[in-house]
């Protein structure tokens, strides 16, 4: 049997996998542990946790629309359901594939409001999440509140980057409160390894708690957060990112690459005798 430290290490690799790169991480783990079956058999719980935390999107067999795998739409038997398509399905977490689709009827004290939110949020998602979007509205486990989840994925491995936007909101009809968070995860790995991770908490009180107000509030919050991120990126590119590398050599002159062979290292390039050490 594998030791606890090995299990913890491989599980952490799984849980930290960038968007769209879980299978690559699993392949790397197999290479590191020599395809040790005991280790691989011990990590599926981490893979399942990863998929639910990342709000993994998948297509049902024969379907074209993305559905979400999360803690909010998990059934007691390990299956998952999608209110929009009125289906439930099995899901292989390691292969990230759905199967065995069956019809599903929503049973909830808040069923009418859930369906209304679904209708209201669809235009928002289609307008603002053009690439591989998905959304779901589900009753929480105690059926006293409603979970609304939005995911936007953008995978571009040929350009060495992948990204994911995750919005999770919980609406409580008892006090019209809306809480949750927005998470952005972008991985860029051409000639380096840079990763952006953000977490924006959300907590607001609504006046009526109607489906239209819920979605309008969420749209406003997400628009402002995207604008804040854009401003932050601009500040980083003009400030912190520029300071990571010198724009010119210490001589303040650009190198003449046609004459690079004639430079005396440490003097001509380094700025003279005083700059050698």
Backbone as CSV, one residue per row, in Angstrom:
resi,resn,N_x,N_y,N_z,CA_x,CA_y,CA_z,C_x,C_y,C_z
1,UNK,0.840,-1.198,0.000,0.000,0.000,0.000,0.876,1.250,0.000
2,UNK,0.459,2.325,-0.697,1.241,3.560,-0.718,1.195,4.252,0.635
3,UNK,2.269,4.962,0.981,2.293,5.643,2.268,1.443,6.902,2.200
4,UNK,1.093,7.428,3.404,0.192,8.580,3.503,0.777,9.816,2.842
5,UNK,2.081,10.002,2.947,2.712,11.185,2.361,2.589,11.175,0.839
6,UNK,2.759,9.999,0.235,2.624,9.897,-1.216,1.200,10.202,-1.646
7,UNK,0.227,9.695,-0.892,-1.180,9.958,-1.198,-1.468,11.449,-1.106
8,UNK,-0.985,12.089,-0.053,-1.224,13.519,0.131,-0.580,14.332,-0.992
9,UNK,0.637,13.960,-1.369,1.344,14.693,-2.420,0.627,14.579,-3.760
10,UNK,0.259,13.363,-4.133,-0.420,13.175,-5.417,-1.796,13.838,-5.402
11,UNK,-2.490,13.808,-4.266,-3.791,14.465,-4.158,-3.654,15.970,-4.329
12,UNK,-2.600,16.546,-3.751,-2.371,17.986,-3.890,-2.068,18.359,-5.340
13,UNK,-1.343,17.481,-6.045,-1.115,17.706,-7.472,-2.446,17.803,-8.209
14,UNK,-3.349,16.876,-7.894,-4.656,16.841,-8.540,-5.442,18.111,-8.230
15,UNK,-5.533,18.464,-6.953,-6.360,19.597,-6.538,-5.835,20.925,-7.059
16,UNK,-4.549,20.985,-7.424,-3.950,22.222,-7.914,-3.849,22.256,-9.438
17,UNK,-4.455,21.293,-10.114,-4.359,21.241,-11.575,-5.014,22.476,-12.200
18,UNK,-4.363,23.141,-13.153,-4.953,24.294,-13.829,-6.166,23.886,-14.662
19,UNK,-6.982,24.848,-15.076,-8.169,24.541,-15.885,-7.810,23.793,-17.162
20,UNK,-8.561,22.735,-17.437,-8.365,21.992,-18.672,-7.132,21.127,-18.714
21,UNK,-6.413,20.986,-17.582,-5.138,20.270,-17.602,-5.092,19.095,-16.630
22,UNK,-6.251,18.653,-16.150,-6.282,17.552,-15.189,-5.686,16.277,-15.779
23,UNK,-6.046,15.950,-17.010,-5.530,14.716,-17.608,-4.015,14.770,-17.772
24,UNK,-3.483,15.959,-18.066,-2.025,16.114,-18.157,-1.375,15.854,-16.810
25,UNK,-2.008,16.350,-15.745,-1.470,16.144,-14.401,-1.511,14.665,-14.038
26,UNK,-2.597,13.991,-14.358,-2.695,12.552,-14.070,-1.611,11.790,-14.839
27,UNK,-1.383,12.162,-16.079,-0.309,11.525,-16.867,1.048,11.745,-16.214
28,UNK,1.286,12.965,-15.722,2.554,13.267,-15.050,2.705,12.455,-13.771
29,UNK,1.604,12.290,-13.030,1.659,11.491,-11.797,2.030,10.047,-12.124
30,UNK,1.449,9.517,-13.197,1.778,8.142,-13.599,3.261,8.015,-13.913
31,UNK,3.819,9.034,-14.560,5.248,9.005,-14.880,6.093,9.078,-13.615
32,UNK,5.656,9.888,-12.640,6.423,10.066,-11.409,6.402,8.827,-10.521
33,UNK,5.254,8.138,-10.472,5.143,6.993,-9.561,5.356,5.667,-10.290
34,UNK,5.764,5.740,-11.560,6.010,4.505,-12.285,4.761,3.702,-12.544
35,UNK,3.627,4.393,-12.725,2.346,3.735,-12.991,1.976,2.777,-11.857
36,UNK,2.284,3.209,-10.623,1.976,2.413,-9.433,0.467,2.348,-9.247
37,UNK,-0.119,1.159,-9.399,-1.571,1.002,-9.336,-2.117,1.389,-7.970
38,UNK,-1.378,1.099,-6.907,-1.852,1.431,-5.568,-2.029,2.947,-5.407
39,UNK,-1.073,3.724,-5.922,-1.175,5.184,-5.836,-2.338,5.679,-6.674
40,UNK,-2.451,5.189,-7.896,-3.515,5.648,-8.787,-4.893,5.277,-8.250
41,UNK,-5.004,4.125,-7.597,-6.283,3.725,-7.016,-6.656,4.588,-5.808
42,UNK,-5.661,5.236,-5.217,-5.909,6.014,-4.001,-6.297,7.465,-4.272
43,UNK,-6.165,7.936,-5.531,-6.424,9.361,-5.788,-7.791,9.708,-6.380
44,UNK,-8.644,8.764,-6.769,-9.959,9.165,-7.294,-10.761,10.099,-6.389
45,UNK,-10.703,9.961,-5.045,-11.434,10.935,-4.218,-10.961,12.372,-4.438
46,UNK,-9.658,12.555,-4.658,-9.146,13.895,-4.936,-9.627,14.382,-6.296
47,UNK,-9.697,13.467,-7.268,-10.186,13.833,-8.590,-11.655,14.250,-8.515
48,UNK,-12.451,13.507,-7.757,-13.866,13.852,-7.589,-14.013,15.212,-6.915
49,UNK,-13.242,15.455,-5.882,-13.285,16.750,-5.198,-12.883,17.876,-6.144
50,UNK,-11.857,17.639,-6.933,-11.393,18.637,-7.898,-12.499,18.986,-8.886
51,UNK,-13.133,17.971,-9.446,-14.171,18.209,-10.450,-15.320,19.024,-9.880
52,UNK,-15.721,18.714,-8.654,-16.847,19.441,-8.058,-16.457,20.854,-7.655
53,UNK,-15.253,21.039,-7.145,-14.806,22.383,-6.782,-14.605,23.257,-8.012
54,UNK,-14.128,22.656,-9.110,-13.872,23.401,-10.335,-15.136,23.598,-11.171
55,UNK,-16.254,23.038,-10.707,-17.524,23.138,-11.438,-17.333,22.643,-12.868
56,UNK,-16.829,21.433,-12.950,-16.484,20.859,-14.243,-17.697,20.812,-15.166
57,UNK,-17.487,21.143,-16.420,-18.546,21.123,-17.431,-18.381,19.901,-18.328
58,UNK,-19.492,19.307,-18.697,-19.461,18.144,-19.569,-20.700,18.145,-20.448
59,UNK,-20.666,17.378,-21.504,-21.828,17.210,-22.365,-22.433,15.835,-22.122
60,UNK,-23.753,15.785,-22.073,-24.420,14.506,-21.936,-24.407,13.780,-23.277
61,UNK,-24.380,12.447,-23.285,-24.404,11.696,-24.538,-25.601,12.105,-25.395
62,UNK,-25.329,12.479,-26.628,-26.394,12.906,-27.518,-26.814,14.350,-27.341
63,UNK,-26.231,15.033,-26.368,-26.584,16.422,-26.120,-25.537,17.383,-26.648
64,UNK,-25.910,18.651,-26.736,-24.983,19.671,-27.240,-24.667,20.733,-26.201
65,UNK,-25.478,20.809,-25.153,-25.300,21.856,-24.164,-24.451,21.362,-23.002
66,UNK,-23.609,22.260,-22.464,-22.770,21.923,-21.323,-23.611,21.840,-20.052
67,UNK,-23.350,20.833,-19.234,-23.942,20.728,-17.906,-22.812,20.721,-16.877
68,UNK,-23.139,21.032,-15.646,-22.135,21.236,-14.604,-22.157,20.093,-13.598
69,UNK,-20.968,19.731,-13.123,-20.816,18.770,-12.033,-20.387,19.553,-10.794
70,UNK,-21.198,19.511,-9.735,-20.887,20.265,-8.528,-21.546,19.614,-7.314
71,UNK,-21.228,20.132,-6.149,-21.860,19.620,-4.933,-23.338,19.952,-4.886
72,UNK,-23.761,20.976,-5.653,-25.140,21.439,-5.592,-26.098,20.583,-6.403
73,UNK,-25.595,19.813,-7.354,-26.492,18.975,-8.154,-26.146,17.493,-8.051
74,UNK,-25.534,17.119,-6.931,-25.202,15.712,-6.702,-26.357,15.021,-5.995
75,UNK,-26.711,13.849,-6.478,-27.769,13.052,-5.874,-27.182,12.069,-4.864
76,UNK,-27.990,11.548,-3.942,-27.472,10.628,-2.912,-26.800,9.383,-3.458
77,UNK,-27.188,8.940,-4.644,-26.599,7.717,-5.216,-25.351,7.991,-6.038
78,UNK,-24.826,9.230,-5.968,-23.615,9.568,-6.700,-23.858,10.067,-8.107
79,UNK,-25.113,10.040,-8.549,-25.453,10.608,-9.847,-25.577,12.132,-9.708
80,UNK,-25.718,12.792,-10.836,-25.885,14.242,-10.856,-27.102,14.586,-11.700
81,UNK,-27.713,15.742,-11.425,-28.887,16.134,-12.188,-28.711,17.534,-12.759
82,UNK,-29.446,17.792,-13.827,-29.440,19.103,-14.466,-30.880,19.556,-14.635
83,UNK,-31.234,20.644,-13.943,-32.619,21.112,-13.955,-33.019,21.561,-15.352
84,UNK,-32.100,22.235,-16.060,-32.422,22.775,-17.377,-32.823,21.720,-18.382
85,UNK,-32.069,20.628,-18.448,-32.375,19.563,-19.411,-33.308,18.510,-18.830
86,UNK,-33.584,18.593,-17.527,-34.438,17.637,-16.817,-33.906,16.214,-16.948
87,UNK,-32.587,16.099,-16.764,-31.925,14.805,-16.833,-31.038,14.588,-15.613
88,UNK,-30.802,13.325,-15.304,-29.751,12.960,-14.355,-28.783,12.049,-15.086
89,UNK,-27.563,11.913,-14.532,-26.538,11.154,-15.257,-25.477,10.639,-14.301
90,UNK,-24.835,9.560,-14.713,-23.651,9.069,-14.026,-22.446,9.840,-14.553
91,UNK,-21.386,9.896,-13.727,-20.206,10.636,-14.168,-18.948,9.934,-13.702
92,UNK,-18.067,9.634,-14.665,-16.753,9.065,-14.376,-15.799,10.225,-14.131
93,UNK,-15.409,10.430,-12.885,-14.621,11.605,-12.529,-13.215,11.568,-13.122
94,UNK,-12.601,10.406,-13.197,-11.240,10.331,-13.724,-11.238,10.572,-15.230
95,UNK,-12.172,9.961,-15.952,-12.248,10.147,-17.400,-13.012,11.410,-17.771
96,UNK,-13.735,11.981,-16.803,-14.542,13.188,-17.011,-15.575,12.973,-18.115
97,UNK,-16.300,11.857,-18.015,-17.311,11.510,-19.004,-18.650,11.195,-18.326
98,UNK,-19.730,11.702,-18.934,-21.077,11.418,-18.443,-21.664,10.223,-19.192
99,UNK,-22.559,9.494,-18.520,-23.191,8.335,-19.151,-24.514,8.042,-18.449
100,UNK,-25.235,7.067,-18.998,-26.470,6.558,-18.381,-27.434,7.693,-18.022
101,UNK,-27.828,8.437,-19.013,-28.735,9.569,-18.809,-30.156,9.077,-18.571
102,UNK,-30.818,9.684,-17.587,-32.203,9.358,-17.275,-32.981,10.657,-17.064
103,UNK,-34.282,10.596,-17.254,-35.111,11.777,-17.027,-35.140,12.104,-15.537
104,UNK,-35.285,13.389,-15.236,-35.267,13.838,-13.849,-36.314,14.927,-13.657
105,UNK,-37.082,14.804,-12.591,-38.104,15.794,-12.253,-37.691,16.502,-10.970
106,UNK,-37.574,17.823,-11.030,-37.169,18.611,-9.875,-38.257,18.597,-8.805
107,UNK,-37.847,18.292,-7.588,-38.749,18.375,-6.434,-38.134,19.325,-5.425
108,UNK,-38.775,20.485,-5.244,-38.235,21.490,-4.331,-39.341,22.455,-3.941
109,UNK,-39.251,22.982,-2.721,-40.189,24.005,-2.272,-40.029,25.285,-3.080
110,UNK,-38.844,25.466,-3.671,-38.549,26.669,-4.452,-38.479,26.381,-5.951
111,UNK,-39.197,25.351,-6.393,-39.104,24.922,-7.792,-39.482,26.040,-8.765
112,UNK,-40.535,26.777,-8.478,-40.976,27.838,-9.392,-39.921,28.939,-9.520
113,UNK,-39.339,29.341,-8.382,-38.316,30.380,-8.419,-37.060,29.873,-9.133
114,UNK,-36.703,28.626,-8.909,-35.535,28.039,-9.577,-35.708,28.091,-11.092
115,UNK,-36.869,27.696,-11.587,-37.118,27.701,-13.029,-37.143,29.128,-13.573
116,UNK,-37.653,30.073,-12.786,-37.670,31.473,-13.218,-36.247,32.026,-13.330
117,UNK,-35.393,31.694,-12.365,-34.002,32.149,-12.404,-33.294,31.558,-13.614
118,UNK,-33.562,30.297,-13.914,-32.966,29.657,-15.094,-33.307,30.438,-16.363
119,UNK,-34.558,30.831,-16.506,-34.974,31.575,-17.701,-34.310,32.950,-17.745
120,UNK,-34.175,33.604,-16.591,-33.612,34.951,-16.544,-32.104,34.961,-16.785
121,UNK,-31.413,33.953,-16.291,-29.950,33.968,-16.343,-29.406,33.512,-17.691
122,UNK,-30.172,32.791,-18.462,-29.674,32.271,-19.752,-29.210,33.377,-20.685
123,UNK,-29.982,34.457,-20.901,-29.479,35.526,-21.794,-28.200,36.178,-21.275
124,UNK,-28.079,36.330,-19.958,-26.862,36.910,-19.374,-25.645,36.050,-19.691
125,UNK,-25.784,34.746,-19.535,-24.663,33.835,-19.790,-24.294,33.830,-21.267
126,UNK,-25.278,33.778,-22.139,-25.000,33.736,-23.576,-24.333,35.018,-24.059
127,UNK,-24.675,36.151,-23.430,-24.106,37.422,-23.855,-22.676,37.606,-23.374
128,UNK,-22.394,37.179,-22.149,-21.114,37.517,-21.530,-20.133,36.357,-21.445
129,UNK,-20.568,35.144,-21.746,-19.675,33.984,-21.679,-19.721,33.264,-23.025
130,UNK,-18.992,33.762,-24.026,-19.120,33.224,-25.387,-18.453,31.873,-25.611
131,UNK,-17.508,31.487,-24.763,-16.737,30.265,-25.024,-16.983,29.219,-23.940
132,UNK,-17.570,28.099,-24.334,-17.826,26.959,-23.443,-18.484,27.379,-22.129
133,UNK,-19.620,28.085,-22.180,-20.274,28.487,-20.940,-21.217,27.403,-20.422
134,UNK,-21.522,27.482,-19.156,-22.509,26.591,-18.557,-23.075,27.274,-17.323
135,UNK,-24.301,26.933,-16.986,-24.911,27.487,-15.789,-25.916,26.488,-15.233
136,UNK,-26.176,26.599,-13.954,-27.171,25.725,-13.334,-27.791,26.441,-12.144
137,UNK,-29.025,26.105,-11.858,-29.733,26.621,-10.694,-30.335,25.417,-9.986
138,UNK,-29.984,25.248,-8.713,-30.369,24.042,-7.983,-30.794,24.364,-6.563
139,UNK,-31.644,23.538,-5.981,-31.912,23.689,-4.547,-30.705,23.234,-3.743
140,UNK,-30.391,23.945,-2.678,-29.319,23.489,-1.785,-29.788,22.255,-1.026
141,UNK,-28.884,21.616,-0.312,-29.171,20.308,0.275,-30.347,20.327,1.243
142,UNK,-30.524,21.441,1.986,-31.639,21.499,2.942,-32.903,22.080,2.326
143,UNK,-32.854,22.440,1.044,-33.982,22.983,0.283,-34.494,24.320,0.820
144,UNK,-33.688,24.989,1.642,-34.106,26.288,2.161,-33.529,27.436,1.345
145,UNK,-32.579,27.149,0.481,-31.938,28.179,-0.334,-31.653,27.638,-1.725
146,UNK,-31.208,28.532,-2.607,-31.017,28.195,-4.013,-29.589,28.529,-4.432
147,UNK,-28.947,27.615,-5.126,-27.585,27.822,-5.616,-27.621,28.106,-7.113
148,UNK,-26.957,29.188,-7.506,-26.820,29.539,-8.920,-25.344,29.510,-9.270
149,UNK,-24.981,28.738,-10.283,-23.579,28.532,-10.649,-23.391,28.900,-12.117
150,UNK,-22.345,29.684,-12.396,-22.011,30.065,-13.769,-20.535,29.747,-14.006
151,UNK,-20.250,29.139,-15.152,-18.868,28.789,-15.494,-18.568,29.240,-16.922
152,UNK,-17.408,29.856,-17.095,-16.925,30.188,-18.425,-15.529,29.630,-18.609
153,UNK,-15.351,28.740,-19.583,-14.051,28.121,-19.846,-13.479,28.620,-21.159
154,UNK,-12.170,28.783,-21.189,-11.470,29.119,-22.427,-10.159,28.352,-22.442
155,UNK,-10.052,27.376,-23.342,-8.857,26.556,-23.431,-8.121,26.872,-24.727
156,UNK,-6.853,27.202,-24.619,-6.036,27.488,-25.805,-4.645,26.890,-25.623
157,UNK,-4.552,25.554,-25.510,-3.246,24.928,-25.279,-2.245,25.172,-26.400
158,UNK,-2.724,25.387,-27.627,-1.790,25.671,-28.718,-1.084,27.007,-28.516
159,UNK,-1.704,27.885,-27.734,-1.086,29.164,-27.387,-0.574,29.183,-25.945
160,UNK,-0.538,28.014,-25.326,0.056,27.824,-23.994,-0.704,28.566,-22.891
161,UNK,-2.028,28.590,-22.957,-2.779,29.135,-21.827,-4.181,28.527,-21.779
162,UNK,-4.729,28.455,-20.561,-6.090,27.987,-20.307,-6.669,28.831,-19.179
163,UNK,-7.984,28.997,-19.182,-8.590,29.816,-18.138,-10.004,29.394,-17.799
164,UNK,-10.435,29.776,-16.592,-11.791,29.444,-16.141,-12.312,30.541,-15.222
165,UNK,-13.554,30.937,-15.458,-14.292,31.856,-14.582,-15.371,31.045,-13.878
166,UNK,-15.436,31.145,-12.549,-16.460,30.444,-11.781,-17.205,31.433,-10.890
167,UNK,-18.510,31.467,-11.017,-19.350,32.275,-10.140,-20.290,31.340,-9.390
168,UNK,-20.318,31.444,-8.086,-21.213,30.630,-7.265,-21.989,31.542,-6.329
169,UNK,-23.307,31.471,-6.393,-24.155,32.316,-5.552,-25.188,31.448,-4.835
170,UNK,-25.503,31.833,-3.612,-26.560,31.168,-2.859,-27.573,32.230,-2.434
171,UNK,-28.814,32.046,-2.859,-29.886,32.979,-2.513,-30.785,32.356,-1.451
172,UNK,-31.028,33.110,-0.385,-31.887,32.645,0.703,-33.203,33.406,0.643
173,UNK,-34.299,32.752,0.244,-35.585,33.448,0.137,-36.113,33.967,1.472
174,UNK,-35.640,33.407,2.578,-36.148,33.811,3.889,-35.798,35.254,4.220
175,UNK,-34.601,35.697,3.818,-34.182,37.074,4.106,-33.705,37.822,2.863
176,UNK,-33.913,37.221,1.688,-33.511,37.840,0.412,-32.021,38.179,0.355
177,UNK,-31.200,37.358,0.976,-29.750,37.581,0.947,-29.114,36.780,-0.186
178,UNK,-28.086,37.374,-0.781,-27.337,36.724,-1.851,-25.872,36.716,-1.472
179,UNK,-25.288,35.524,-1.322,-23.879,35.396,-0.954,-23.186,34.484,-1.959
180,UNK,-21.877,34.567,-1.983,-21.130,33.690,-2.875,-19.749,34.213,-3.152
181,UNK,-19.165,33.782,-4.273,-17.847,34.263,-4.671,-17.636,34.083,-6.159
182,UNK,-16.705,34.879,-6.681,-16.300,34.795,-8.082,-14.825,34.419,-8.098
183,UNK,-14.484,33.389,-8.853,-13.109,32.917,-8.918,-12.631,32.897,-10.369
184,UNK,-11.446,33.426,-10.590,-10.823,33.422,-11.911,-9.497,32.669,-11.800
185,UNK,-9.271,31.746,-12.724,-8.059,30.927,-12.719,-7.524,30.867,-14.147
186,UNK,-6.372,31.497,-14.379,-5.761,31.514,-15.711,-4.324,31.020,-15.597
187,UNK,-3.950,30.090,-16.464,-2.602,29.520,-16.465,-1.936,29.808,-17.799
188,UNK,-0.782,30.466,-17.759,0.008,30.775,-18.963,1.366,30.108,-18.809
189,UNK,1.767,29.297,-19.795,2.966,28.479,-19.597,3.882,28.424,-20.814
190,UNK,3.933,29.492,-21.610,4.901,29.562,-22.707,6.171,30.238,-22.206
191,UNK,7.292,29.551,-22.302,8.576,30.091,-21.834,8.491,30.535,-20.374
192,UNK,7.745,29.826,-19.577,7.592,30.182,-18.161,6.351,29.520,-17.599
193,UNK,5.963,29.937,-16.415,4.815,29.330,-15.751,4.172,30.385,-14.863
194,UNK,3.138,31.034,-15.380,2.466,32.109,-14.654,1.010,31.724,-14.446
195,UNK,0.511,31.946,-13.242,-0.876,31.586,-12.948,-1.562,32.693,-12.152
196,UNK,-2.750,33.070,-12.611,-3.566,34.059,-11.917,-4.692,33.346,-11.188
197,UNK,-4.815,33.590,-9.880,-5.889,33.028,-9.068,-6.543,34.157,-8.284
198,UNK,-7.852,34.328,-8.438,-8.549,35.366,-7.684,-9.766,34.772,-6.987
199,UNK,-10.213,35.467,-5.948,-11.419,35.049,-5.227,-12.119,36.302,-4.715
200,UNK,-13.273,36.617,-5.273,-14.030,37.810,-4.925,-15.283,37.414,-4.143
201,UNK,-15.340,37.696,-2.821,-16.542,37.379,-2.048,-17.710,38.279,-2.445
202,UNK,-18.917,37.747,-2.342,-20.130,38.490,-2.659,-21.099,38.366,-1.496
203,UNK,-21.650,39.503,-1.062,-22.669,39.481,-0.016,-23.540,40.727,-0.141
204,UNK,-24.780,40.541,-0.592,-25.694,41.662,-0.782,-27.087,41.271,-0.300
205,UNK,-27.901,42.293,-0.021,-29.298,42.087,0.342,-30.180,42.634,-0.774
206,UNK,-31.175,41.857,-1.158,-32.075,42.255,-2.233,-33.393,42.758,-1.654
207,UNK,-34.092,43.533,-2.446,-35.355,44.101,-1.962,-36.523,43.143,-2.140
208,UNK,-36.688,42.602,-3.357,-37.843,41.733,-3.612,-37.485,40.259,-3.670
209,UNK,-36.278,39.958,-4.121,-35.882,38.561,-4.260,-36.487,37.888,-5.467
210,UNK,-36.923,38.664,-6.438,-37.464,38.075,-7.664,-36.326,37.548,-8.526
211,UNK,-36.676,36.679,-9.465,-35.662,36.127,-10.362,-34.981,37.226,-11.156
212,UNK,-35.764,38.199,-11.626,-35.197,39.297,-12.412,-34.217,40.116,-11.583
213,UNK,-34.558,40.387,-10.312,-33.655,41.177,-9.466,-32.385,40.395,-9.153
214,UNK,-32.519,39.112,-8.918,-31.352,38.277,-8.613,-30.358,38.323,-9.768
215,UNK,-30.843,38.103,-10.985,-29.956,38.066,-12.144,-29.396,39.448,-12.456
216,UNK,-30.216,40.499,-12.323,-29.733,41.858,-12.566,-28.620,42.219,-11.595
217,UNK,-28.784,41.827,-10.336,-27.759,42.094,-9.323,-26.469,41.357,-9.657
218,UNK,-26.584,40.094,-10.037,-25.410,39.297,-10.392,-24.703,39.889,-11.610
219,UNK,-25.477,40.306,-12.617,-24.884,40.899,-13.816,-24.088,42.149,-13.466
220,UNK,-24.622,42.974,-12.554,-23.912,44.179,-12.141,-22.631,43.871,-11.386
221,UNK,-22.696,42.890,-10.511,-21.524,42.493,-9.734,-20.421,41.968,-10.644
222,UNK,-20.791,41.124,-11.598,-19.796,40.520,-12.483,-19.195,41.548,-13.437
223,UNK,-20.014,42.484,-13.913,-19.483,43.538,-14.774,-18.446,44.384,-14.037
224,UNK,-18.769,44.769,-12.806,-17.837,45.590,-12.028,-16.545,44.836,-11.743
225,UNK,-16.665,43.535,-11.425,-15.460,42.765,-11.104,-14.572,42.616,-12.339
226,UNK,-15.183,42.399,-13.503,-14.382,42.306,-14.726,-13.672,43.631,-14.998
227,UNK,-14.349,44.737,-14.794,-13.719,46.043,-14.989,-12.578,46.250,-14.003
228,UNK,-12.779,45.810,-12.755,-11.712,45.912,-11.759,-10.492,45.091,-12.171
229,UNK,-10.730,43.898,-12.696,-9.628,43.046,-13.147,-8.891,43.697,-14.314
230,UNK,-9.637,44.284,-15.238,-9.002,44.938,-16.387,-8.086,46.072,-15.937
231,UNK,-8.560,46.857,-14.964,-7.738,47.950,-14.448,-6.499,47.407,-13.739
232,UNK,-6.681,46.330,-12.989,-5.548,45.742,-12.275,-4.502,45.214,-13.254
233,UNK,-4.945,44.580,-14.346,-4.012,44.081,-15.346,-3.227,45.219,-15.969
234,UNK,-3.909,46.328,-16.247,-3.228,47.482,-16.814,-2.165,48.026,-15.894
235,UNK,-2.479,48.094,-14.596,-1.515,48.588,-13.618,-0.326,47.645,-13.499
236,UNK,-0.593,46.336,-13.570,0.494,45.367,-13.465,1.433,45.458,-14.664
237,UNK,0.868,45.581,-15.862,1.710,45.615,-17.058,2.586,46.854,-17.093
238,UNK,2.093,47.965,-16.513,2.869,49.199,-16.499,3.782,49.304,-15.282
239,UNK,3.524,48.482,-14.278,4.294,48.582,-13.039,5.088,47.345,-12.712
240,UNK,4.433,46.413,-12.004,5.142,45.241,-11.480,5.756,44.389,-12.577
241,UNK,5.021,44.150,-13.676,5.556,43.300,-14.742,6.794,43.915,-15.386
242,UNK,6.768,45.235,-15.580,7.929,45.886,-16.194,9.150,45.808,-15.294
243,UNK,8.938,45.838,-13.998,10.075,45.815,-13.078,10.725,44.437,-12.990
244,UNK,10.073,43.417,-13.562,10.640,42.072,-13.506,11.857,41.926,-14.408
245,UNK,12.001,42.773,-15.404,13.163,42.682,-16.277,13.619,44.090,-16.666
246,UNK,14.921,44.246,-16.864,15.496,45.526,-17.258,15.188,45.789,-18.727
247,UNK,14.677,46.974,-19.027,14.330,47.310,-20.402,15.569,47.489,-21.272
248,UNK,16.658,48.013,-20.698,17.917,48.193,-21.411,19.052,47.637,-20.567
249,UNK,20.178,47.264,-21.189,21.349,46.852,-20.413,21.785,47.981,-19.477
250,UNK,22.685,47.680,-18.575,23.128,48.662,-17.588,23.798,49.873,-18.241
251,UNK,24.258,49.705,-19.479,24.866,50.833,-20.204,23.819,51.814,-20.710
252,UNK,22.525,51.440,-20.606,21.414,52.238,-21.120,21.399,52.290,-22.635
253,UNK,22.158,51.408,-23.282,22.214,51.357,-24.735,21.785,49.964,-25.204
254,UNK,21.056,49.908,-26.317,20.695,48.630,-26.883,21.926,47.912,-27.427
255,UNK,21.922,46.585,-27.329,23.044,45.798,-27.829,22.991,45.738,-29.356
256,UNK,24.119,45.967,-29.987,24.246,45.802,-31.437,24.583,44.332,-31.690
257,UNK,23.562,43.550,-32.042,23.758,42.113,-32.152,24.694,41.736,-33.309
258,UNK,24.862,42.626,-34.289,25.799,42.346,-35.385,27.240,42.386,-34.903
259,UNK,27.484,43.070,-33.793,28.837,43.189,-33.255,29.011,42.420,-31.951
260,UNK,28.060,41.501,-31.663,28.087,40.826,-30.366,29.386,40.062,-30.144
261,UNK,29.985,39.554,-31.222,31.218,38.779,-31.076,32.412,39.618,-30.657
262,UNK,32.331,40.929,-30.886,33.473,41.791,-30.554,33.355,42.432,-29.175
263,UNK,32.170,42.226,-28.487,32.036,42.800,-27.149,32.950,42.073,-26.173
264,UNK,33.486,42.838,-25.218,34.279,42.237,-24.131,33.363,42.094,-22.932
265,UNK,33.019,40.845,-22.625,32.072,40.565,-21.561,32.500,41.224,-20.255
266,UNK,31.565,41.927,-19.626,31.844,42.566,-18.343,32.332,43.991,-18.491
267,UNK,32.768,44.392,-19.686,33.199,45.776,-19.887,32.258,46.470,-20.861
268,UNK,32.317,46.100,-22.139,31.437,46.750,-23.103,29.963,46.490,-22.775
269,UNK,29.641,45.242,-22.432,28.251,44.910,-22.121,27.906,45.332,-20.697
270,UNK,28.823,45.109,-19.771,28.529,45.379,-18.377,28.669,46.815,-17.982
271,UNK,29.208,47.669,-18.848,29.236,49.092,-18.526,30.590,49.571,-18.079
272,UNK,31.663,48.884,-18.477,32.981,49.372,-18.111,33.580,48.580,-16.957
273,UNK,34.840,48.921,-16.619,35.576,48.165,-15.611,34.866,48.173,-14.265
274,UNK,34.242,49.304,-13.914,33.601,49.378,-12.594,32.374,48.514,-12.467
275,UNK,31.829,48.000,-13.583,30.624,47.206,-13.518,30.902,45.703,-13.600
276,UNK,32.226,45.327,-13.615,32.553,43.916,-13.794,32.102,43.106,-12.603
277,UNK,32.237,43.619,-11.406,31.861,42.866,-10.197,31.173,43.800,-9.208
